[in-house]
Amino acid sequence: MLSAESAPVAVLSDRYREIRARTLSLIAELQPEDTVVQTMPDVSPTKWHLAHVTWFFEHFVLDPFATAYSCFDESYHYLFNSYYYAVGHMHARPERGLLSRPTLARILDYRTHVDAAMSGLFESHSLDESALAVITLGLNHEQQHQELLLTDIKHVFWRNPLKPVVNRSLLSSSATAVGSYAYLKESGGIHPIGATGTGFCFDNETPRHDALLQDHQIGDRLITNDEFRDFVRDGGYRQCALWLSDGWAIVNERDWQRPLYWDDALEQEFTLGGMQTIAGNAPVCHVSYYEADAFARWAGARLPTEFEWELAASKQSPGGNLLESGHWHPVASNTRQFMGDVWEWTASAYAPYPGFKPLAGSLGEYNGKFMCNQMTVRGGSCVTAGDHIRSSYRSFFYPDARWQFLGIRLAKDGHDC
């Protein structure tokens, strides 16, 4: 989190109400039963997301900064802490789906209780810069959980034989006419990387630093469903020479034969809007790093490094369909698709930038503790909050992850034609 000037208290108060209301809008068409299910360890039940982001404000804002705050339920500190070991133990992540209690109604009461206390805190005019900074982080944290909530409920509904619809107005990604795959030539040299120092960013986007890049080429768009379908039909999942060793072991262990959510016939896919015909020109998504890497080898290319990606993306404007008030809002078209369609796998392991310093105290666990054994993704997806879309934004997933909106852009070395 940058130490940029904090927003005025009145502006931050309005933003708090807006973002908290947006979270509730995402569950408007869900039933209480939908919010309890956990289909795999990576997925959290909807009601857990609703409670966790509320616990964040209670623990990190109200407890230290509000006068005479009355805790809603002491047991929630154990139930809804996620990974902040510095503040105490927590309920095991793979067992969040076992929490039939507290009920959804009780968790909504919890949100109301905390929102009322936050409103009083805003009205007290006693917030200093440190409090405003934590509130700003909490709001961006809730936006990240809005994305996770949609990603997770999609997996939950896909595992249901009825294939329910989350919301018929929700699209998986933009689908526009595409030409043949082409590459943008980028010159090597010393290039600045990272957040610029204006406005909010997460600490893992800092510090801004110089990176040495070689001459290279980067794809001018994302790989489409049709292009990935050609890889599948060409036996890509059966050619061991295309796969990293760990990836090949997982392909065989888990019997991967197509992207997650595609049907056996390679004609239909499950989306937030239910089962739909696969849009051939839409970006392929829900593929792992291993699949992205294998596809790149099959195509005679490679994945870009995160620095190559940022250099190209910094010259573009956001595109795709971004989340606004619980619905997808088409924004100005960006034919190069660098931001707002799918998270794009890079060839870079997730690691701290030179000189990185985590936030002080327990909030230092937010990003710093995960900088190991995961791969960096860039760009944001169609379920990423619009004001998170920036060229320096980075996230991270294990290389076998597929439930996130993860896609592919290719790259080549500068001498490859």
C-alpha positions as CSV (number, residue, x, y, z in Angstrom):
1,M,0.0,0.0,0.0
2,L,1.5,3.3,-1.1
3,S,1.8,6.2,1.4
4,A,0.0,8.4,-1.1
5,E,-2.4,11.0,0.2
6,S,-5.5,9.4,1.7
7,A,-9.0,10.3,0.4
8,P,-11.0,12.8,2.5
9,V,-13.0,11.1,5.2
10,A,-16.4,12.0,3.5
11,V,-15.2,10.5,0.2
12,L,-13.9,7.3,2.0
13,S,-17.2,7.0,3.9
14,D,-19.2,7.1,0.6
15,R,-16.8,4.6,-1.0
16,Y,-17.2,2.3,2.0
17,R,-21.0,2.3,1.6
18,E,-20.7,1.8,-2.2
19,I,-18.3,-1.2,-2.0
20,R,-20.2,-2.9,0.9
21,A,-23.5,-2.6,-1.0
22,R,-21.9,-3.9,-4.2
23,T,-20.8,-7.1,-2.4
24,L,-24.4,-7.7,-1.3
25,S,-25.7,-7.0,-4.9
26,L,-23.6,-10.0,-6.0
27,I,-25.6,-12.4,-3.9
28,A,-29.0,-11.0,-4.7
29,E,-30.0,-14.0,-6.8
30,L,-28.5,-16.6,-4.5
31,Q,-30.5,-18.7,-2.0
32,P,-29.1,-19.3,1.5
33,E,-28.3,-22.9,0.6
34,D,-26.0,-21.7,-2.2
35,T,-23.9,-19.7,0.2
36,V,-22.8,-22.7,2.4
37,V,-21.2,-25.0,-0.2
38,Q,-17.4,-25.6,-0.5
39,T,-16.6,-27.7,-3.5
40,M,-12.8,-27.9,-3.1
41,P,-10.2,-26.4,-0.7
42,D,-9.5,-23.4,-2.9
43,V,-13.2,-22.5,-2.9
44,S,-14.7,-20.6,0.0
45,P,-18.4,-20.6,0.7
46,T,-20.1,-17.3,-0.2
47,K,-21.2,-16.6,3.3
48,W,-17.6,-17.1,4.5
49,H,-16.5,-14.3,2.1
50,L,-19.3,-12.0,3.5
51,A,-18.1,-12.6,7.0
52,H,-14.4,-12.5,6.4
53,V,-14.3,-9.1,4.8
54,T,-16.5,-7.8,7.7
55,W,-14.1,-9.4,10.2
56,F,-11.3,-7.5,8.5
57,F,-12.9,-4.1,9.3
58,E,-13.9,-5.2,12.8
59,H,-10.4,-6.5,13.7
60,F,-8.1,-4.1,11.9
61,V,-10.2,-0.9,12.0
62,L,-12.8,-0.9,14.7
63,D,-10.9,-2.7,17.5
64,P,-7.9,-0.4,17.3
65,F,-9.5,2.9,16.2
66,A,-13.1,3.0,17.5
67,T,-13.9,4.0,21.1
68,A,-16.0,1.5,23.0
69,Y,-16.7,-0.8,20.1
70,S,-18.8,-3.8,21.1
71,C,-17.7,-7.0,19.4
72,F,-20.5,-8.8,17.6
73,D,-19.4,-12.3,18.5
74,E,-15.9,-13.3,19.9
75,S,-16.0,-16.7,18.2
76,Y,-15.9,-15.0,14.8
77,H,-12.3,-14.0,15.3
78,Y,-11.5,-17.7,15.0
79,L,-14.0,-18.6,12.3
80,F,-13.4,-15.8,9.9
81,N,-9.7,-15.0,10.2
82,S,-8.1,-16.2,6.9
83,Y,-4.3,-16.5,7.2
84,Y,-3.2,-13.8,9.7
85,Y,-1.4,-16.1,12.1
86,A,0.1,-13.1,13.9
87,V,-3.3,-12.3,15.3
88,G,-4.3,-15.9,16.3
89,H,-5.5,-19.3,15.1
90,M,-8.2,-19.8,12.5
91,H,-10.6,-22.4,11.3
92,A,-9.0,-24.7,8.7
93,R,-9.6,-23.4,5.2
94,P,-10.6,-26.8,3.6
95,E,-13.3,-27.1,6.3
96,R,-15.1,-23.8,5.8
97,G,-17.9,-25.7,4.1
98,L,-18.7,-27.5,7.3
99,L,-19.8,-24.3,9.0
100,S,-23.6,-24.6,8.7
101,R,-23.7,-22.0,11.6
102,P,-23.6,-19.1,11.8
103,T,-26.4,-18.8,9.3
104,L,-26.4,-16.5,6.4
105,A,-29.0,-14.3,8.2
106,R,-26.7,-14.1,11.2
107,I,-23.7,-13.1,9.0
108,L,-25.8,-10.4,7.3
109,D,-26.6,-9.1,10.8
110,Y,-22.9,-9.1,11.5
111,R,-22.3,-7.0,8.4
112,T,-25.0,-4.6,9.5
113,H,-23.5,-4.3,13.0
114,V,-20.0,-3.6,11.7
115,D,-21.3,-1.1,9.1
116,A,-23.2,0.8,11.8
117,A,-20.0,1.0,13.9
118,M,-18.0,2.1,10.8
119,S,-20.5,4.8,10.1
120,G,-20.1,6.1,13.6
121,L,-16.3,6.0,13.3
122,F,-16.5,8.1,10.1
123,E,-18.8,10.6,11.8
124,S,-16.5,10.9,14.8
125,H,-13.9,12.8,12.7
126,S,-11.2,11.1,14.8
127,L,-9.5,9.1,12.0
128,D,-5.8,9.7,11.5
129,E,-3.8,8.9,8.4
130,S,-2.9,5.4,9.7
131,A,-6.6,4.6,10.2
132,L,-7.6,5.9,6.8
133,A,-4.8,3.8,5.2
134,V,-6.1,0.6,6.8
135,I,-9.7,1.4,5.7
136,T,-8.5,2.0,2.2
137,L,-6.7,-1.3,2.2
138,G,-9.8,-3.0,3.6
139,L,-12.0,-1.7,0.8
140,N,-9.6,-2.9,-1.8
141,H,-9.4,-6.2,0.0
142,E,-13.2,-6.5,-0.1
143,Q,-13.1,-5.8,-3.9
144,Q,-10.7,-8.7,-4.2
145,H,-13.2,-10.9,-2.4
146,Q,-16.0,-9.8,-4.7
147,E,-13.9,-11.3,-7.4
148,L,-13.2,-14.5,-5.4
149,L,-16.9,-14.7,-4.5
150,L,-17.9,-14.9,-8.1
151,T,-15.1,-17.2,-9.0
152,D,-16.0,-19.6,-6.2
153,I,-19.7,-19.6,-6.7
154,K,-19.1,-20.4,-10.4
155,H,-17.2,-23.6,-9.3
156,V,-20.0,-24.4,-6.8
157,F,-22.7,-24.2,-9.4
158,W,-20.7,-26.1,-12.0
159,R,-20.4,-29.0,-9.6
160,N,-24.2,-29.0,-9.3
161,P,-25.8,-31.4,-11.9
162,L,-28.5,-28.8,-12.5
163,K,-25.9,-26.3,-13.7
164,P,-27.7,-23.3,-12.1
165,V,-27.3,-19.7,-13.3
166,V,-25.5,-17.2,-11.0
167,N,-26.8,-14.2,-13.0
168,R,-27.9,-14.2,-16.7
169,S,-26.5,-10.8,-17.2
170,L,-23.0,-11.9,-16.3
171,L,-20.5,-12.6,-19.1
172,S,-17.3,-14.6,-18.8
173,S,-15.3,-12.3,-21.0
174,S,-15.5,-10.1,-24.1
175,A,-15.7,-11.8,-27.5
176,T,-14.8,-9.7,-30.5
177,A,-13.7,-10.5,-34.0
178,V,-10.0,-11.4,-34.1
179,G,-7.4,-11.6,-36.9
180,S,-4.4,-13.9,-37.2
181,Y,-2.1,-13.9,-34.2
182,A,0.6,-11.2,-34.5
183,Y,3.4,-10.0,-32.3
184,L,4.4,-6.6,-31.0
185,K,8.2,-6.0,-31.1
186,E,9.6,-4.5,-27.9
187,S,13.1,-3.3,-27.5
188,G,15.3,-4.5,-24.6
189,G,17.1,-2.3,-22.2
190,I,16.4,-0.8,-18.7
191,H,12.7,-0.3,-18.1
192,P,11.0,1.0,-15.0
193,I,8.6,-1.6,-13.4
194,G,6.0,-1.3,-10.6
195,A,3.5,1.2,-9.2
196,T,4.2,4.8,-10.1
197,G,3.5,6.2,-6.6
198,T,0.2,7.9,-7.3
199,G,-3.0,6.6,-5.8
200,F,-3.5,3.3,-4.0
201,C,-1.7,0.1,-4.9
202,F,-0.9,-3.1,-3.1
203,D,2.5,-3.5,-1.5
204,N,3.5,-6.3,-3.9
205,E,3.4,-3.7,-6.7
206,T,6.3,-1.8,-5.0
207,P,8.9,-0.6,-5.0
208,R,9.2,0.8,-8.5
209,H,12.5,-0.3,-9.9
210,D,14.5,-0.8,-13.0
211,A,14.5,-4.2,-14.8
212,L,16.7,-5.4,-17.6
213,L,14.8,-6.8,-20.6
214,Q,16.1,-8.4,-23.8
215,D,14.6,-7.6,-27.2
216,H,11.4,-9.6,-27.4
217,Q,8.0,-10.0,-29.1
218,I,4.7,-10.2,-27.3
219,G,1.3,-11.3,-28.6
220,D,-1.1,-8.5,-29.7
221,R,-4.1,-10.3,-28.2
222,L,-5.1,-13.3,-26.0
223,I,-5.4,-16.8,-27.2
224,T,-8.9,-17.7,-28.2
225,N,-11.1,-20.7,-27.5
226,D,-10.9,-21.8,-31.1
227,E,-7.1,-21.7,-31.0
228,F,-7.0,-23.7,-27.8
229,R,-9.5,-26.1,-29.2
230,D,-7.1,-26.8,-32.1
231,F,-4.5,-27.7,-29.5
232,V,-6.8,-30.1,-27.8
233,R,-7.9,-31.7,-31.1
234,D,-4.2,-32.1,-32.1
235,G,-3.7,-34.2,-29.1
236,G,-2.0,-31.6,-27.0
237,Y,-3.0,-33.3,-23.8
238,R,-1.4,-36.5,-24.9
239,Q,2.0,-35.2,-26.0
240,C,4.4,-35.5,-23.1
241,A,7.1,-33.5,-24.9
242,L,5.0,-30.3,-24.6
243,W,4.6,-30.5,-20.8
244,L,6.7,-29.6,-17.8
245,S,7.3,-32.6,-15.6
246,D,5.0,-31.6,-12.8
247,G,2.3,-30.6,-15.4
248,W,2.5,-34.0,-17.2
249,A,2.1,-35.8,-13.9
250,I,-1.0,-33.7,-13.0
251,V,-2.5,-34.2,-16.5
252,N,-2.4,-37.9,-16.0
253,E,-3.3,-37.9,-12.3
254,R,-6.4,-35.7,-12.8
255,D,-7.2,-36.8,-16.4
256,W,-7.1,-33.3,-17.8
257,Q,-8.3,-33.3,-21.4
258,R,-9.7,-29.8,-21.9
259,P,-10.0,-26.5,-20.0
260,L,-12.1,-26.5,-16.8
261,Y,-15.8,-26.0,-17.5
262,W,-15.7,-27.3,-21.2
263,D,-17.9,-30.3,-22.0
264,D,-16.5,-33.5,-23.5
265,A,-17.6,-32.5,-27.0
266,L,-15.7,-29.2,-26.8
267,E,-18.8,-27.3,-27.8
268,Q,-20.3,-26.0,-24.5
269,E,-18.9,-24.3,-21.4
270,F,-20.2,-23.5,-18.1
271,T,-20.3,-19.7,-17.4
272,L,-21.7,-17.4,-14.7
273,G,-24.7,-17.2,-17.1
274,G,-25.1,-21.0,-17.2
275,M,-24.2,-23.5,-19.9
276,Q,-23.5,-21.7,-23.2
277,T,-22.0,-22.5,-26.6
278,I,-18.3,-21.8,-26.5
279,A,-17.6,-18.5,-28.2
280,G,-14.7,-19.3,-30.6
281,N,-13.3,-15.8,-30.6
282,A,-13.5,-15.2,-26.8
283,P,-10.3,-15.6,-24.8
284,V,-9.8,-19.1,-23.5
285,C,-9.8,-19.2,-19.7
286,H,-9.8,-21.5,-16.8
287,V,-6.5,-23.1,-17.8
288,S,-3.6,-23.8,-15.5
289,Y,0.0,-22.5,-15.9
290,Y,0.9,-26.0,-17.1
291,E,-1.7,-25.9,-19.8
292,A,-0.7,-22.3,-20.8
293,D,3.0,-23.4,-21.0
294,A,2.2,-26.5,-23.0
295,F,0.1,-24.5,-25.5
296,A,2.9,-22.0,-25.9
297,R,5.3,-24.8,-26.8
298,W,2.8,-26.3,-29.2
299,A,2.5,-22.9,-30.9
300,G,6.2,-22.5,-31.2
301,A,6.3,-19.7,-28.6
302,R,6.6,-19.1,-24.9
303,L,4.8,-17.2,-22.1
304,P,5.9,-13.6,-21.5
305,T,7.7,-12.6,-18.3
306,E,5.7,-10.3,-16.0
307,F,8.1,-7.5,-16.9
308,E,7.6,-8.0,-20.6
309,W,3.9,-8.0,-20.0
310,E,4.0,-4.8,-17.9
311,L,6.1,-3.0,-20.5
312,A,3.6,-3.7,-23.2
313,A,0.5,-3.2,-21.0
314,S,1.7,0.2,-19.7
315,K,1.2,1.5,-23.3
316,Q,-2.4,0.4,-23.4
317,S,-5.8,1.3,-21.9
318,P,-8.0,-1.1,-20.0
319,G,-10.5,-3.1,-22.0
320,G,-12.9,-6.0,-21.7
321,N,-16.0,-6.2,-19.5
322,L,-15.3,-4.8,-16.0
323,L,-17.4,-5.3,-12.9
324,E,-19.5,-2.2,-12.0
325,S,-22.2,-2.3,-9.4
326,G,-22.6,-6.1,-9.7
327,H,-23.0,-6.1,-13.4
328,W,-20.6,-6.2,-16.4
329,H,-20.0,-2.8,-17.9
330,P,-18.5,-2.7,-21.4
331,V,-15.7,-0.1,-21.5
332,A,-13.8,1.4,-24.4
333,S,-12.5,-1.5,-26.5
334,N,-8.9,-2.4,-26.2
335,T,-8.2,-4.8,-29.1
336,R,-4.9,-5.9,-27.5
337,Q,-6.8,-7.2,-24.5
338,F,-4.1,-6.5,-21.9
339,M,-6.5,-5.8,-19.1
340,G,-10.0,-6.8,-18.0
341,D,-10.7,-10.1,-19.8
342,V,-8.7,-12.8,-18.1
343,W,-5.8,-13.0,-15.8
344,E,-2.8,-13.9,-18.0
345,W,-0.2,-16.4,-16.9
346,T,3.4,-15.2,-17.1
347,A,6.6,-17.1,-17.0
348,S,7.6,-15.4,-13.8
349,A,7.6,-16.9,-10.4
350,Y,5.9,-14.7,-7.8
351,A,8.6,-13.0,-5.9
352,P,9.2,-9.7,-4.1
353,Y,10.6,-6.8,-6.0
354,P,14.1,-5.6,-5.1
355,G,13.8,-3.6,-1.9
356,F,10.3,-4.8,-1.1
357,K,9.2,-4.2,2.5
358,P,5.9,-5.7,3.8
359,L,3.5,-3.7,5.7
360,A,4.2,-3.2,9.4
361,G,2.6,-5.6,11.9
362,S,0.1,-8.4,11.1
363,L,-1.0,-6.7,7.9
364,G,2.5,-7.6,6.6
365,E,1.1,-11.1,6.1
366,Y,-1.3,-9.8,3.4
367,N,1.1,-10.4,0.5
368,G,4.7,-11.0,1.7
369,K,4.1,-14.5,3.1
370,F,2.9,-15.8,-0.3
371,M,6.0,-14.9,-2.4
372,C,7.1,-18.5,-2.9
373,N,6.1,-21.5,-5.1
374,Q,3.5,-19.6,-7.1
375,M,3.4,-18.0,-10.6
376,T,2.6,-14.4,-11.3
377,V,-0.5,-13.5,-13.3
378,R,-1.2,-10.1,-14.8
379,G,-4.1,-8.0,-16.3
380,G,-7.1,-8.6,-14.2
381,S,-10.2,-10.5,-15.5
382,C,-13.8,-9.9,-16.3
383,V,-14.6,-10.3,-12.6
384,T,-11.9,-7.9,-11.4
385,A,-13.1,-4.6,-10.0
386,G,-12.6,-1.9,-12.6
387,D,-10.5,0.4,-10.4
388,H,-8.1,-2.4,-9.8
389,I,-7.2,-2.6,-13.5
390,R,-3.7,-1.1,-14.0
391,S,-0.5,-2.2,-15.6
392,S,1.3,-2.7,-12.3
393,Y,-1.4,-4.9,-10.7
394,R,-0.2,-8.4,-10.0
395,S,-1.6,-11.5,-8.5
396,F,-0.4,-15.1,-8.0
397,F,-1.6,-18.7,-8.2
398,Y,-0.2,-22.1,-7.9
399,P,0.6,-23.5,-11.4
400,D,-2.1,-26.1,-11.3
401,A,-4.9,-23.6,-10.5
402,R,-7.7,-23.5,-13.0
403,W,-10.8,-22.3,-11.2
404,Q,-9.8,-18.7,-11.6
405,F,-10.4,-16.7,-14.8
406,L,-6.9,-17.5,-16.2
407,G,-5.8,-17.2,-19.8
408,I,-2.9,-17.1,-22.2
409,R,-0.8,-14.6,-24.2
410,L,2.2,-15.7,-26.1
411,A,5.7,-14.2,-26.5
412,K,8.9,-14.9,-28.4
413,D,12.5,-13.9,-28.1
414,G,13.5,-11.0,-30.2
415,H,15.4,-13.0,-32.8
416,D,12.5,-15.4,-33.4
417,C,10.5,-14.5,-36.5
